[in-house]
Amino acid sequence: MGLLSGIQKIKRNFNSRRAVNKGTQAYAARYKEYSFFGTQCRDERQYEAVITRWYHTIEKGLAYENFRPGFGKNNISSLTAAMEHYIKAGYSTDTFFFQAALSAIEQYIQKNRSYGLETLELEEKVDKVKLAGTKPGGVEQSLLFPLRRRMYSSWDTKNLSRTGTVCAALRTGPLILGR
């Protein structure tokens, strides 16, 4: 191989790598337009996806038979950070996914407390999220996912599901159990 053919081969490799790099950059730009990383969301739909993902991981951890107290600290941190960013962006906390996330965190706190784990720091974070909520009266008064489930401990849920009765969680009037 002569010097000239060696230089030509290097030049071809360089040009092909440049073309691949440009293609990769173009793909990355398109990907960035339609996706997001962590809590760097551009709209409410992206926040919903992030928050739903994190609370779902918490719910899965709570459902394990061999529960490990204190599991998922990073997931909880990611969830609360996403919720704080969501509130700062000015979106309503009176949404199903936001209320479900609060409910999952409350269940996480209660279960860890039952195993003797200290959850004070997380409880303070949750209180901050509740206070920053945009719903008048605070998110705790929401009818979608009440955080204090003790109020509903007397409900006969087996009978409700057997009879096909639907709980009208979005009603503005009193809740009527029956057909």
Residue pairs with C-beta under 8 A, 6 or more apart in sequence:
1 9
36 42
36 46
36 50
38 50
38 78
39 50
39 78
39 81
39 82
39 85
41 47
41 50
41 82
41 85
41 86
41 89
44 86
44 89
44 91
47 82
47 85
47 86
47 89
47 91
48 95
48 97
50 82
51 79
51 82
51 83
51 86
51 97
51 98
51 101
52 97
52 100
52 101
54 75
54 78
54 79
54 82
54 101
55 79
55 97
55 100
55 101
55 104
55 105
57 72
57 75
58 72
58 75
58 76
58 79
58 104
58 105
58 107
58 108
59 104
59 107
61 67
61 68
61 71
61 72
61 75
61 108
62 104
62 107
62 108
62 111
67 111
67 115
69 111
69 112
69 115
69 116
69 117
70 112
70 117
72 108
76 105
76 108
76 122
79 101
79 104
79 105
80 105
80 122
80 125
80 126
80 129
83 98
83 101
83 129
84 128
84 129
84 132
86 93
86 98
87 93
87 129
87 132
87 133
87 134
90 134
91 134
92 98
92 134
92 135
93 99
93 129
93 132
93 133
93 134
93 135
93 139
94 133
94 134
94 135
94 139
94 142
94 144
96 144
96 145
98 139
99 139
99 142
99 144
99 145
100 144
100 145
102 126
102 129
102 130
102 139
102 145
102 147
103 145
103 146
103 147
105 122
105 126
106 126
106 147
108 119
108 122
109 119
109 122
109 123
109 126
112 119
113 119
129 139
130 138
130 139
130 140
131 138
133 139
135 141
135 142
140 146
140 147
140 148
143 169
143 170
143 171
144 169
144 170
146 152
155 177
159 165
160 167
160 177
163 179
164 179
165 177
165 178
165 179
167 175
167 177
168 175
168 176
169 175
